């Protein structure tokens, strides 16, 4: 059967390079890779999990990433893969405490000049960015990022 221009033989050859992990249901990529498995396909190097999604689920929409529900970077099981925006992927990572920087975000970061309360006050304020920057000892650009939720996005 051909789906999206890909035949069953291509899928079968792909799966021959993966080993089932019985406890998790993961299919672990046995080919090359460091952080994630990689494979050469159509004369291009691709991430193995991304190719798995394409082979078994269909094309990855522009601007989306292929993510793992199992959080196992070498897993290529299409049932463990989903597409999401980068922001959704990062939120998933933080929700599952997989970020190296979880304990150091917000006021827990030793370099932070602001508290979560300051951020809420900045967002509620009608003062100019310049006035708030002077008040809090940060740049007006930083105030703008906070106001537009480009930084301190974890604060409601």
PyMOL commands that place a pseudoatom at each C-alpha (Angstrom):
pseudoatom trace, name=CA, resn=UNK, resi=1, chain=A, elem=C, hetatm=0, pos=[0.000, 0.000, 0.000]
pseudoatom trace, name=CA, resn=UNK, resi=2, chain=A, elem=C, hetatm=0, pos=[1.268, 3.473, -0.839]
pseudoatom trace, name=CA, resn=UNK, resi=3, chain=A, elem=C, hetatm=0, pos=[0.493, 6.344, 1.545]
pseudoatom trace, name=CA, resn=UNK, resi=4, chain=A, elem=C, hetatm=0, pos=[1.845, 9.825, 0.804]
pseudoatom trace, name=CA, resn=UNK, resi=5, chain=A, elem=C, hetatm=0, pos=[4.159, 8.355, -1.886]
pseudoatom trace, name=CA, resn=UNK, resi=6, chain=A, elem=C, hetatm=0, pos=[5.714, 5.898, 0.605]
pseudoatom trace, name=CA, resn=UNK, resi=7, chain=A, elem=C, hetatm=0, pos=[5.345, 2.160, 0.192]
pseudoatom trace, name=CA, resn=UNK, resi=8, chain=A, elem=C, hetatm=0, pos=[5.196, -0.678, 2.724]
pseudoatom trace, name=CA, resn=UNK, resi=9, chain=A, elem=C, hetatm=0, pos=[8.722, -1.872, 1.830]
pseudoatom trace, name=CA, resn=UNK, resi=10, chain=A, elem=C, hetatm=0, pos=[10.134, 1.513, 2.864]
pseudoatom trace, name=CA, resn=UNK, resi=11, chain=A, elem=C, hetatm=0, pos=[8.266, 1.305, 6.175]
pseudoatom trace, name=CA, resn=UNK, resi=12, chain=A, elem=C, hetatm=0, pos=[9.436, -2.281, 6.720]
pseudoatom trace, name=CA, resn=UNK, resi=13, chain=A, elem=C, hetatm=0, pos=[13.088, -1.368, 6.060]
pseudoatom trace, name=CA, resn=UNK, resi=14, chain=A, elem=C, hetatm=0, pos=[12.787, 1.545, 8.453]
pseudoatom trace, name=CA, resn=UNK, resi=15, chain=A, elem=C, hetatm=0, pos=[11.379, -0.665, 11.231]
pseudoatom trace, name=CA, resn=UNK, resi=16, chain=A, elem=C, hetatm=0, pos=[14.224, -3.183, 10.757]
pseudoatom trace, name=CA, resn=UNK, resi=17, chain=A, elem=C, hetatm=0, pos=[16.514, -0.538, 12.268]
pseudoatom trace, name=CA, resn=UNK, resi=18, chain=A, elem=C, hetatm=0, pos=[14.437, -0.264, 15.447]
pseudoatom trace, name=CA, resn=UNK, resi=19, chain=A, elem=C, hetatm=0, pos=[14.266, -2.577, 18.452]
pseudoatom trace, name=CA, resn=UNK, resi=20, chain=A, elem=C, hetatm=0, pos=[11.169, -2.939, 20.650]
pseudoatom trace, name=CA, resn=UNK, resi=21, chain=A, elem=C, hetatm=0, pos=[11.665, -2.008, 24.281]
pseudoatom trace, name=CA, resn=UNK, resi=22, chain=A, elem=C, hetatm=0, pos=[9.189, -4.321, 26.059]
pseudoatom trace, name=CA, resn=UNK, resi=23, chain=A, elem=C, hetatm=0, pos=[8.551, -2.322, 29.236]
pseudoatom trace, name=CA, resn=UNK, resi=24, chain=A, elem=C, hetatm=0, pos=[7.760, 1.022, 27.630]
pseudoatom trace, name=CA, resn=UNK, resi=25, chain=A, elem=C, hetatm=0, pos=[6.413, 0.085, 24.201]
pseudoatom trace, name=CA, resn=UNK, resi=26, chain=A, elem=C, hetatm=0, pos=[9.113, 2.256, 22.636]
pseudoatom trace, name=CA, resn=UNK, resi=27, chain=A, elem=C, hetatm=0, pos=[10.765, 1.304, 19.361]
pseudoatom trace, name=CA, resn=UNK, resi=28, chain=A, elem=C, hetatm=0, pos=[14.380, 2.310, 19.896]
pseudoatom trace, name=CA, resn=UNK, resi=29, chain=A, elem=C, hetatm=0, pos=[16.324, 3.513, 16.864]
pseudoatom trace, name=CA, resn=UNK, resi=30, chain=A, elem=C, hetatm=0, pos=[19.479, 1.441, 16.356]
pseudoatom trace, name=CA, resn=UNK, resi=31, chain=A, elem=C, hetatm=0, pos=[20.977, 3.620, 13.649]
pseudoatom trace, name=CA, resn=UNK, resi=32, chain=A, elem=C, hetatm=0, pos=[23.183, 6.666, 13.995]
pseudoatom trace, name=CA, resn=UNK, resi=33, chain=A, elem=C, hetatm=0, pos=[22.585, 9.586, 16.260]
pseudoatom trace, name=CA, resn=UNK, resi=34, chain=A, elem=C, hetatm=0, pos=[23.719, 11.403, 19.353]
pseudoatom trace, name=CA, resn=UNK, resi=35, chain=A, elem=C, hetatm=0, pos=[20.872, 13.232, 21.103]
pseudoatom trace, name=CA, resn=UNK, resi=36, chain=A, elem=C, hetatm=0, pos=[18.289, 11.873, 18.633]
pseudoatom trace, name=CA, resn=UNK, resi=37, chain=A, elem=C, hetatm=0, pos=[18.520, 9.079, 16.095]
pseudoatom trace, name=CA, resn=UNK, resi=38, chain=A, elem=C, hetatm=0, pos=[19.300, 10.120, 12.537]
pseudoatom trace, name=CA, resn=UNK, resi=39, chain=A, elem=C, hetatm=0, pos=[18.829, 8.422, 9.193]
pseudoatom trace, name=CA, resn=UNK, resi=40, chain=A, elem=C, hetatm=0, pos=[19.671, 9.147, 5.579]
pseudoatom trace, name=CA, resn=UNK, resi=41, chain=A, elem=C, hetatm=0, pos=[16.516, 9.241, 3.443]
pseudoatom trace, name=CA, resn=UNK, resi=42, chain=A, elem=C, hetatm=0, pos=[15.998, 10.680, -0.040]
pseudoatom trace, name=CA, resn=UNK, resi=43, chain=A, elem=C, hetatm=0, pos=[19.623, 11.881, -0.064]
pseudoatom trace, name=CA, resn=UNK, resi=44, chain=A, elem=C, hetatm=0, pos=[19.083, 13.933, 3.127]
pseudoatom trace, name=CA, resn=UNK, resi=45, chain=A, elem=C, hetatm=0, pos=[19.929, 13.363, 6.785]
pseudoatom trace, name=CA, resn=UNK, resi=46, chain=A, elem=C, hetatm=0, pos=[16.737, 13.368, 8.859]
pseudoatom trace, name=CA, resn=UNK, resi=47, chain=A, elem=C, hetatm=0, pos=[15.814, 12.843, 12.464]
pseudoatom trace, name=CA, resn=UNK, resi=48, chain=A, elem=C, hetatm=0, pos=[14.625, 9.245, 12.782]
pseudoatom trace, name=CA, resn=UNK, resi=49, chain=A, elem=C, hetatm=0, pos=[11.567, 10.086, 14.871]
pseudoatom trace, name=CA, resn=UNK, resi=50, chain=A, elem=C, hetatm=0, pos=[10.518, 12.767, 12.391]
pseudoatom trace, name=CA, resn=UNK, resi=51, chain=A, elem=C, hetatm=0, pos=[10.867, 10.334, 9.476]
pseudoatom trace, name=CA, resn=UNK, resi=52, chain=A, elem=C, hetatm=0, pos=[8.871, 7.741, 11.432]
pseudoatom trace, name=CA, resn=UNK, resi=53, chain=A, elem=C, hetatm=0, pos=[6.050, 10.244, 11.816]
pseudoatom trace, name=CA, resn=UNK, resi=54, chain=A, elem=C, hetatm=0, pos=[6.166, 11.015, 8.089]
pseudoatom trace, name=CA, resn=UNK, resi=55, chain=A, elem=C, hetatm=0, pos=[6.217, 7.327, 7.111]
pseudoatom trace, name=CA, resn=UNK, resi=56, chain=A, elem=C, hetatm=0, pos=[3.371, 6.217, 9.354]
pseudoatom trace, name=CA, resn=UNK, resi=57, chain=A, elem=C, hetatm=0, pos=[1.279, 9.309, 10.122]
pseudoatom trace, name=CA, resn=UNK, resi=58, chain=A, elem=C, hetatm=0, pos=[1.776, 11.669, 7.201]
pseudoatom trace, name=CA, resn=UNK, resi=59, chain=A, elem=C, hetatm=0, pos=[3.521, 14.941, 6.472]
pseudoatom trace, name=CA, resn=UNK, resi=60, chain=A, elem=C, hetatm=0, pos=[4.618, 17.215, 9.298]
pseudoatom trace, name=CA, resn=UNK, resi=61, chain=A, elem=C, hetatm=0, pos=[2.900, 20.577, 8.855]
pseudoatom trace, name=CA, resn=UNK, resi=62, chain=A, elem=C, hetatm=0, pos=[5.237, 23.536, 8.320]
pseudoatom trace, name=CA, resn=UNK, resi=63, chain=A, elem=C, hetatm=0, pos=[6.429, 25.117, 11.534]
pseudoatom trace, name=CA, resn=UNK, resi=64, chain=A, elem=C, hetatm=0, pos=[5.616, 22.114, 13.726]
pseudoatom trace, name=CA, resn=UNK, resi=65, chain=A, elem=C, hetatm=0, pos=[7.939, 19.765, 15.582]
pseudoatom trace, name=CA, resn=UNK, resi=66, chain=A, elem=C, hetatm=0, pos=[7.595, 16.018, 16.121]
pseudoatom trace, name=CA, resn=UNK, resi=67, chain=A, elem=C, hetatm=0, pos=[7.498, 15.342, 19.865]
pseudoatom trace, name=CA, resn=UNK, resi=68, chain=A, elem=C, hetatm=0, pos=[7.559, 12.228, 22.046]
pseudoatom trace, name=CA, resn=UNK, resi=69, chain=A, elem=C, hetatm=0, pos=[4.833, 11.310, 24.542]
pseudoatom trace, name=CA, resn=UNK, resi=70, chain=A, elem=C, hetatm=0, pos=[7.327, 8.818, 26.024]
pseudoatom trace, name=CA, resn=UNK, resi=71, chain=A, elem=C, hetatm=0, pos=[10.146, 11.384, 26.351]
pseudoatom trace, name=CA, resn=UNK, resi=72, chain=A, elem=C, hetatm=0, pos=[12.621, 8.908, 24.855]
pseudoatom trace, name=CA, resn=UNK, resi=73, chain=A, elem=C, hetatm=0, pos=[14.662, 10.703, 22.171]
pseudoatom trace, name=CA, resn=UNK, resi=74, chain=A, elem=C, hetatm=0, pos=[15.602, 7.492, 20.291]
pseudoatom trace, name=CA, resn=UNK, resi=75, chain=A, elem=C, hetatm=0, pos=[12.001, 6.206, 20.188]
pseudoatom trace, name=CA, resn=UNK, resi=76, chain=A, elem=C, hetatm=0, pos=[10.526, 5.990, 16.686]
pseudoatom trace, name=CA, resn=UNK, resi=77, chain=A, elem=C, hetatm=0, pos=[7.211, 4.358, 17.628]
pseudoatom trace, name=CA, resn=UNK, resi=78, chain=A, elem=C, hetatm=0, pos=[4.644, 6.383, 15.657]
pseudoatom trace, name=CA, resn=UNK, resi=79, chain=A, elem=C, hetatm=0, pos=[2.132, 5.821, 18.473]
pseudoatom trace, name=CA, resn=UNK, resi=80, chain=A, elem=C, hetatm=0, pos=[4.468, 7.764, 20.791]
pseudoatom trace, name=CA, resn=UNK, resi=81, chain=A, elem=C, hetatm=0, pos=[4.843, 10.735, 18.431]
pseudoatom trace, name=CA, resn=UNK, resi=82, chain=A, elem=C, hetatm=0, pos=[2.758, 13.875, 18.017]
pseudoatom trace, name=CA, resn=UNK, resi=83, chain=A, elem=C, hetatm=0, pos=[3.202, 17.240, 16.329]
pseudoatom trace, name=CA, resn=UNK, resi=84, chain=A, elem=C, hetatm=0, pos=[3.241, 20.526, 18.218]
pseudoatom trace, name=CA, resn=UNK, resi=85, chain=A, elem=C, hetatm=0, pos=[4.547, 24.053, 17.974]
pseudoatom trace, name=CA, resn=UNK, resi=86, chain=A, elem=C, hetatm=0, pos=[7.893, 24.798, 19.575]
pseudoatom trace, name=CA, resn=UNK, resi=87, chain=A, elem=C, hetatm=0, pos=[6.103, 26.658, 22.383]
pseudoatom trace, name=CA, resn=UNK, resi=88, chain=A, elem=C, hetatm=0, pos=[3.831, 23.645, 23.027]
pseudoatom trace, name=CA, resn=UNK, resi=89, chain=A, elem=C, hetatm=0, pos=[6.873, 21.344, 23.031]
pseudoatom trace, name=CA, resn=UNK, resi=90, chain=A, elem=C, hetatm=0, pos=[8.664, 23.579, 25.558]
pseudoatom trace, name=CA, resn=UNK, resi=91, chain=A, elem=C, hetatm=0, pos=[5.538, 23.769, 27.746]
pseudoatom trace, name=CA, resn=UNK, resi=92, chain=A, elem=C, hetatm=0, pos=[5.321, 19.954, 27.651]
pseudoatom trace, name=CA, resn=UNK, resi=93, chain=A, elem=C, hetatm=0, pos=[8.994, 19.754, 28.661]
pseudoatom trace, name=CA, resn=UNK, resi=94, chain=A, elem=C, hetatm=0, pos=[8.491, 22.116, 31.624]
pseudoatom trace, name=CA, resn=UNK, resi=95, chain=A, elem=C, hetatm=0, pos=[5.262, 20.372, 32.687]
pseudoatom trace, name=CA, resn=UNK, resi=96, chain=A, elem=C, hetatm=0, pos=[7.167, 17.069, 32.843]
pseudoatom trace, name=CA, resn=UNK, resi=97, chain=A, elem=C, hetatm=0, pos=[10.153, 18.665, 34.644]
pseudoatom trace, name=CA, resn=UNK, resi=98, chain=A, elem=C, hetatm=0, pos=[12.545, 17.708, 31.838]
pseudoatom trace, name=CA, resn=UNK, resi=99, chain=A, elem=C, hetatm=0, pos=[14.091, 21.162, 31.538]
pseudoatom trace, name=CA, resn=UNK, resi=100, chain=A, elem=C, hetatm=0, pos=[17.595, 21.650, 32.866]
pseudoatom trace, name=CA, resn=UNK, resi=101, chain=A, elem=C, hetatm=0, pos=[16.529, 25.123, 33.948]
pseudoatom trace, name=CA, resn=UNK, resi=102, chain=A, elem=C, hetatm=0, pos=[13.212, 24.466, 35.699]
pseudoatom trace, name=CA, resn=UNK, resi=103, chain=A, elem=C, hetatm=0, pos=[14.609, 25.219, 39.154]
pseudoatom trace, name=CA, resn=UNK, resi=104, chain=A, elem=C, hetatm=0, pos=[16.234, 28.417, 37.886]
pseudoatom trace, name=CA, resn=UNK, resi=105, chain=A, elem=C, hetatm=0, pos=[13.356, 30.161, 36.163]
pseudoatom trace, name=CA, resn=UNK, resi=106, chain=A, elem=C, hetatm=0, pos=[11.730, 33.337, 37.386]
pseudoatom trace, name=CA, resn=UNK, resi=107, chain=A, elem=C, hetatm=0, pos=[12.869, 34.752, 40.708]
pseudoatom trace, name=CA, resn=UNK, resi=108, chain=A, elem=C, hetatm=0, pos=[14.669, 31.444, 41.490]
pseudoatom trace, name=CA, resn=UNK, resi=109, chain=A, elem=C, hetatm=0, pos=[17.284, 32.529, 38.945]
pseudoatom trace, name=CA, resn=UNK, resi=110, chain=A, elem=C, hetatm=0, pos=[20.112, 34.205, 40.851]
pseudoatom trace, name=CA, resn=UNK, resi=111, chain=A, elem=C, hetatm=0, pos=[20.440, 36.874, 38.136]
pseudoatom trace, name=CA, resn=UNK, resi=112, chain=A, elem=C, hetatm=0, pos=[16.792, 37.914, 38.307]
pseudoatom trace, name=CA, resn=UNK, resi=113, chain=A, elem=C, hetatm=0, pos=[16.093, 41.509, 39.349]
pseudoatom trace, name=CA, resn=UNK, resi=114, chain=A, elem=C, hetatm=0, pos=[12.337, 40.925, 39.438]
pseudoatom trace, name=CA, resn=UNK, resi=115, chain=A, elem=C, hetatm=0, pos=[9.888, 38.809, 41.369]
pseudoatom trace, name=CA, resn=UNK, resi=116, chain=A, elem=C, hetatm=0, pos=[6.730, 37.185, 40.067]
pseudoatom trace, name=CA, resn=UNK, resi=117, chain=A, elem=C, hetatm=0, pos=[4.788, 39.904, 41.918]
pseudoatom trace, name=CA, resn=UNK, resi=118, chain=A, elem=C, hetatm=0, pos=[6.779, 42.596, 40.060]
pseudoatom trace, name=CA, resn=UNK, resi=119, chain=A, elem=C, hetatm=0, pos=[5.902, 40.926, 36.751]
pseudoatom trace, name=CA, resn=UNK, resi=120, chain=A, elem=C, hetatm=0, pos=[2.186, 40.922, 37.593]
pseudoatom trace, name=CA, resn=UNK, resi=121, chain=A, elem=C, hetatm=0, pos=[2.408, 44.607, 38.546]
pseudoatom trace, name=CA, resn=UNK, resi=122, chain=A, elem=C, hetatm=0, pos=[4.247, 45.434, 35.288]
pseudoatom trace, name=CA, resn=UNK, resi=123, chain=A, elem=C, hetatm=0, pos=[1.579, 43.685, 33.226]
pseudoatom trace, name=CA, resn=UNK, resi=124, chain=A, elem=C, hetatm=0, pos=[-1.232, 45.511, 35.057]
pseudoatom trace, name=CA, resn=UNK, resi=125, chain=A, elem=C, hetatm=0, pos=[0.441, 48.925, 34.860]
pseudoatom trace, name=CA, resn=UNK, resi=126, chain=A, elem=C, hetatm=0, pos=[-0.472, 51.682, 32.440]
pseudoatom trace, name=CA, resn=UNK, resi=127, chain=A, elem=C, hetatm=0, pos=[2.857, 53.504, 33.014]
pseudoatom trace, name=CA, resn=UNK, resi=128, chain=A, elem=C, hetatm=0, pos=[5.271, 53.896, 30.106]
pseudoatom trace, name=CA, resn=UNK, resi=129, chain=A, elem=C, hetatm=0, pos=[7.900, 51.211, 29.565]
pseudoatom trace, name=CA, resn=UNK, resi=130, chain=A, elem=C, hetatm=0, pos=[10.611, 53.784, 30.315]
pseudoatom trace, name=CA, resn=UNK, resi=131, chain=A, elem=C, hetatm=0, pos=[9.030, 54.749, 33.667]
pseudoatom trace, name=CA, resn=UNK, resi=132, chain=A, elem=C, hetatm=0, pos=[8.589, 51.105, 34.681]
pseudoatom trace, name=CA, resn=UNK, resi=133, chain=A, elem=C, hetatm=0, pos=[12.160, 50.313, 33.612]
pseudoatom trace, name=CA, resn=UNK, resi=134, chain=A, elem=C, hetatm=0, pos=[13.512, 53.033, 35.916]
pseudoatom trace, name=CA, resn=UNK, resi=135, chain=A, elem=C, hetatm=0, pos=[11.237, 51.881, 38.734]
pseudoatom trace, name=CA, resn=UNK, resi=136, chain=A, elem=C, hetatm=0, pos=[12.328, 48.219, 38.523]
pseudoatom trace, name=CA, resn=UNK, resi=137, chain=A, elem=C, hetatm=0, pos=[15.958, 48.702, 37.430]
pseudoatom trace, name=CA, resn=UNK, resi=138, chain=A, elem=C, hetatm=0, pos=[15.659, 46.862, 34.117]
pseudoatom trace, name=CA, resn=UNK, resi=139, chain=A, elem=C, hetatm=0, pos=[15.584, 47.974, 30.478]
pseudoatom trace, name=CA, resn=UNK, resi=140, chain=A, elem=C, hetatm=0, pos=[12.498, 49.242, 28.730]
pseudoatom trace, name=CA, resn=UNK, resi=141, chain=A, elem=C, hetatm=0, pos=[12.998, 46.402, 26.226]
pseudoatom trace, name=CA, resn=UNK, resi=142, chain=A, elem=C, hetatm=0, pos=[12.716, 43.889, 29.095]
pseudoatom trace, name=CA, resn=UNK, resi=143, chain=A, elem=C, hetatm=0, pos=[9.524, 45.617, 30.280]
pseudoatom trace, name=CA, resn=UNK, resi=144, chain=A, elem=C, hetatm=0, pos=[8.136, 45.263, 26.753]
pseudoatom trace, name=CA, resn=UNK, resi=145, chain=A, elem=C, hetatm=0, pos=[9.025, 41.553, 26.653]
pseudoatom trace, name=CA, resn=UNK, resi=146, chain=A, elem=C, hetatm=0, pos=[7.286, 41.017, 29.998]
pseudoatom trace, name=CA, resn=UNK, resi=147, chain=A, elem=C, hetatm=0, pos=[4.231, 43.007, 28.935]
pseudoatom trace, name=CA, resn=UNK, resi=148, chain=A, elem=C, hetatm=0, pos=[3.955, 41.029, 25.660]
pseudoatom trace, name=CA, resn=UNK, resi=149, chain=A, elem=C, hetatm=0, pos=[4.602, 37.725, 27.508]
pseudoatom trace, name=CA, resn=UNK, resi=150, chain=A, elem=C, hetatm=0, pos=[7.804, 37.035, 25.573]
pseudoatom trace, name=CA, resn=UNK, resi=151, chain=A, elem=C, hetatm=0, pos=[9.592, 36.593, 28.887]
pseudoatom trace, name=CA, resn=UNK, resi=152, chain=A, elem=C, hetatm=0, pos=[8.302, 35.487, 32.281]
pseudoatom trace, name=CA, resn=UNK, resi=153, chain=A, elem=C, hetatm=0, pos=[5.609, 33.601, 30.357]
pseudoatom trace, name=CA, resn=UNK, resi=154, chain=A, elem=C, hetatm=0, pos=[5.164, 31.148, 33.243]
pseudoatom trace, name=CA, resn=UNK, resi=155, chain=A, elem=C, hetatm=0, pos=[3.658, 33.945, 35.374]
pseudoatom trace, name=CA, resn=UNK, resi=156, chain=A, elem=C, hetatm=0, pos=[-0.097, 34.361, 35.046]
for i in range(1, 156): cmd.bond("trace and resi %d" % i, "trace and resi %d" % (i + 1))
show_as sticks, trace
zoom trace
